[in-house]
Amino acid sequence: MPDFPTVAPKPTQLPTGFTAHIANIGIKDDTTDFLVVASSVPASAAAVFTRSRFAGPSVTLSRRQVADGRLQAAVVISKNANVATGPQGAANAEAVVTGVARALGCPEGDILLASTGVIGRQYPMERIDAHLATLAAPPYPSTDALAAATAMMTTDTVPKFAEATVGDARIVGLAKGVGMIEPDMATMIALVFTDAEIASADLDRAFRQVVDRSFNSLSVDTDTSTSDTAAILANGLAGPVDLDAFTEALGEVCLSLTRQLARDGEGATKLLVVTVGGARDDVQAKRVAKSILNSPLVKTAVHGADPNWGRVAMAVGKCADDTDIVEERVVIRFGTQQVFPGDLDEAGLRLLAATMAAEEVHIDVALGIGVGAWTVYGCDLSDQYIRINADYTT
């Protein structure tokens, strides 16, 4: 499988026309926690959001904001999710959008708001209002994608960004998220900016297609966030591009971000990539792949490099409603090593343990039914994951 670049060797600049305001507004510690990325002109836009029944005000508000396929800025408040905060939380989200729109001199409907962090706590609006009162109009001083990605972080250990070019245009993606990750639409927070000229309807189709094979194929811990937001803004300043080439380049960016998110999963020591082929259709392939990826027994075996391949067979077998899965047709491989059917001797088990000790572990399953195929991305499960989440708010 080809890999895509993770962190570039030098700071990646935002595409033409995009600038970033980055600040600390005192939500937690002294880290940056407030980000505005603004375009100098209105941009075509598309977004997908969590399907959680506890979706936060930033999600419900931003769904309305992007409905017309147009945005001019994206705002991220990190370290506070503003979820389960009632009417006051909704009013606070509206106030943030109003304040940013006033500074930018654009309609309030052109501002997307994303928020991430602890659930059940109100925004510190006195601090936020004070900062918004001093917010200047763009262009902002920063075009540094690394700094922007850093401002989005919560328990992330590294910032996550990726870029690609298509024609004269650039695509730059930023993402955050390491826990509460089992997307049911997109994932955590992912923001993509491009200076390509793309009609909003085409942008929406391309983005949803890419999200399905990248962000929606990611899982760290099976938990769907209340705040998941993935959005793309295309301001058109680099001119038109071929749509197919754009979609391919966008896929590279989003897949790189997906792999970075999986590799930085809370407590993770390894990237886990599971591919299921020979399925009845792609839907079945994805379902079985997620069953393997999300199995705590598979994840802990990978963590310990324990050559207990039977846990993968278990995870396939528990898809009980898929009655066309027949044991005699299934083939299981770790990397290039076939473990089922077969009878591994001690040398084979040692080889398997060595494969599982790598920083990136690939599990491939062929169902022998049809031509459906899907790849999903995740990580191992370590005791550090428990410690991080046992002490998350304390």
Summary of the structure (lengths in Angstrom):
residues: 394
radius of gyration: 21.6
end to end distance: 40.7
largest distance: 70.0
contacts: 1479
relative contact order: 0.14
helix: 35%
strand: 27%
